[in-house]
């Protein structure tokens, strides 16, 4: 589990009531069908992760559910429309690495949900009904390359978000997004919405335009919260990016440049950085730089 998601899930779980908690753990049991939903009624925490469950067709009544783990059910293709309707206390929902799951349905009643992890899935769109998840503090969409629709006003409804992980979202249709989509303009709309979130602390992002990158680099908030950045099919008015400004992203861990044919040079002026910051060390947190399918040269002005 991604460290930041694990920590957030544990923090939320530890906030639950002190009384005895009931668990039902069927992780890695080789299940092709989910256990009878009648067994779930008094359960607070359920794990069905690492199985081969194909469908969740029954509608369970789970008034006490706090956490539900469905991760690594690679065969999962269908979840019944009413499956989540009777889980009013659910706070943590993890459905990562369900590679055949393309649609989210019936989640409007999850008003208590704080962590939603649908990373590494084939999800194609985020439904409008998710705007009712007003208590969401962590949203993990990392690696959802098929995601091509995020309603333009959806993210702004999540006013309590602390963690947003969007590295690798929408890579297959990134530049075809219409104006009513938050992915419009190579991420320009999305970055403006995200940087308007009051409590944002951790951000991973995919950008596809030079203007979107300028917005990111000009924001004081981004300097403290951006952790991972992907420049995908990068387009803009200049084939050269001055990456000197990246040094101001104090917590940047990962930088990816992918399929950016128009981008031919990444320039870093260490002399300017050192003079401005008055310290000899920069990029303290950066531990990975990956350049894939880009005719890119890197020019460094040393001191």
N, C-alpha and C positions, 0 to 999 in steps of 0.2 A: 504494500500500500504506500502511495506517495506520502512522504514524511509529514508535510503540512496538512494533508487530509486526515492522516491517522491521528495527529495531535489534536486537530479540531474535533474529530469524532470522539476521542477519549474525553476531551474537555466537556463536550455536551453530555456525554453519558454520565459523567461524574456529577452532573448537576441534578440528576433525577432523584426522586424521593428516596429516603433512607430505608423504607420498609423492604421486606424480602422481595427479591426480584426473580422471576421465573425465566429460565432459558430453554430454548429448543435449538440444539445445534446438530445439523445434518451435513456439515461441510465435508466435501471430498468423499461422499458416500456412494458415488456412482449412480445417483438417482436419475431416472428418466422421467419420472413424474413427481410432483410435489407431494408431501405428506397430506393426509386428509385435513382439510381446513378446520374441522371440528376440534382438532388437537391444538389449534392456535389460540383459542378464545381467551384463555387466561395467561397467555405468554406475553412477556414484556420485550424479550429480545429473541429474534429468530435469525438463524444463519443457514442459508441454503447454497452458499457459495461453493464453487468448484464441483459442479455436477453437470449433468447433460439434460437438464429439464428443457423441454421444447415449448410448452405452453403453461400459462397460469390462467386457467379458464374458469375456476370457481371464484366466488366472491366471499371472502372470509369476513367474519365479524371479530374485530381485534381492537376493543376499546382501550386496551392497556399497552399496545405496541409502543415501544420507544425507539428501537433500532431494528432495521431489516436489511440483511445482507444478501444480495442476489448475484454478487460478482462472479465472473468467470463461469457463467453458464453460456458457453459459446453456441449452443443449439437453440437458445431461447429466441423465439420468433414472434410470439404473441402473448400479450397481457390483456385480460378481459377489461372492457371499458369500466366496469364497476369495481375492479379489484382493490383500488385504494380508497374507496368511498367511506369505509367504516373503520378508519384508522386515525381518529381525531388527535391522538397523543403522539403520533410518530414524529420523531425529531431527526433521525439519521436514516437516510435511504441511499444505499450504495448499489449501483447496477453497472459497474465498470466491466469492460471486457466481455460484454454480451454482443458478440460481433454481428449477429444476424438481426438484432433488434433495431428496427427502422423508425418506429413511431412511439410517442408517448401519449397515453390517453387517460382520462379520468382522474387527474391529479388535483383537481380544483378544491377538494376537501382537505387537503393536507396543510391546513393553516398553521399548524404547530411546527412544521418542518424547518429545520435549521441548516442541515447539510444535505445537499443533493449532488451525488457523484454519478455521472453518466459518461465518464471518460472512456476512450478507446472503444466507442460504439459506432454503429452505422446509422445513428439518428440523423434524419434529414431535415427536421425543423423543430423549433421549440414552439409548442402551441400557445395561443393567446391566454388560455386558462391558467398558465403558470403565474400570471400577474397576481393571483390571489395568495401566493406563497410569500406573504409580507414579512415573515419572520426569518427568512433565509439569511444566513450569515456566511455560508460557504457554498460556492457553485463551481463544480469541477467539470469542464467540457474538454479537457485536454485530449488531443488525438481524435477528435470527431471530424475527420476530413470530409465526410459526406454532408455535414451540416451546412445547409445553404439558405436557411431562413430563420432569422431572429426578429420578431416584430419590433419595429423601431422604438416603441415606448416601453417594451417589456422590462429591460434591465433597470430603467429608472424607477420602476415600482419596487425593486429590491433595495430599499433605502438603508437596510441594516447590514448589507454585505460587507464583510471584512476580507474575505478571500475570494478571488476570481481567477480561475485557471483556464485560459483560452489558447494555449499553445497548440498550433496545428489545426485550428478549426477551419472548416469551409475551404480547404485547399483546392478542391476539385472544381468549385464554382465561384471562387472568391470574387472575380472581377465581372461576373454577370449579375450580381445582386441588384434588384430594382430599388427605387428611391424609398419605398416603404419598409425597406429591410435595413436593420442596423449594420449589416455588412457592406452597405453601399459605399462606394468611393474608396475601396481598399482599406476599410477600417476607420475612415475619418469620422463618420458618425458615431461609431462605437467608442472610440477613444474619448471623444467629447462627453459622452454619457457616463463612461466609467470614471473619468476624472471629476465628475460632479457628485460622486458618491462620498458622503461625509465620513464614513468609517473605514474606507478602503485601506488595508494594510499590506496585502500581498496580491500582486498582479502578474500574470503571465499573458502574453499578448501576441497576436499575429497581425502584421500590417502589410499592406500591398501597395502603398503609395508614398512618395516622398513627402507630400503635404501632411499625411497622417503621422509620419515620423517626426516632422517639425513640431506638430502639436504636442507629441509625447515629450520631446526633448526640451520644450519651452515651459513645461509644467513643473513647478516645485514639488507637487504631490508625487509625480511619477519618480522623482529622484529618490524617494524613500521607499516606494512600494514595488517597483518593477523588479521581478526576479528572472524572468526568461523572456526573450524577444525573438520572434521569427519574422524575417523579411522575406515574403513569398511572392514570386512573380512581380518583383518590385518595378513600379512604374513611376515616372516623374519627369521633371523638367531638366534634370541634370543627370549625367551618367556617373557622377562622382559624389560620394558621400564623405563629408568630413566627420569622422567618428571621434574626433577630439571631445565632442560634447558627451559621448558615452561615458567618459570618465566621471561625469556628475551623477551617473546612475549608481549610487553607492552600493547597492545590494544586487546588482546584475550578476547572475550566476551563469547563464547560458545565452549565447548569441548564435542564431542560425540564419544562414542566407541560402535560399533555395529557389531554383528556377528563375533567377533574376538576370536574364540575358541582357537587358538594357543597362544594368549596373556594371561598370567596368573598372571602377577604382574605389577602394576604401582607404581613406587617408587619415593618418593619426599623427599629430604633431606633439611629441612628448615634451618638447621644449616649452610650448605654450601651456601644456597641462601643469608641468612642474612650477612654472612661474606663477600661474594663477592659484594653484593649491598650496604652494610653498611646502611641498613634501616630495621626496624622491620616489615614492611608491604610488602607483595608480592601479586601477582595476583589481583591487584587493580581493573582491569576491568572485571575479570571473574565473571559472575553471573549465569552460568548454566553449570553443568556437568551431562551428561546423559550416563549411561552404560546399554546397552540392549543386551541380549543374548550373554553374554561373561562370562566365568568362571574366573573372574578377582578378585584378591585380591589387596587391596591398602595398601602399607606400608609407613608410614610417620616417618621419623627420626626427632623428635622434639628437641627443645633447651630449 
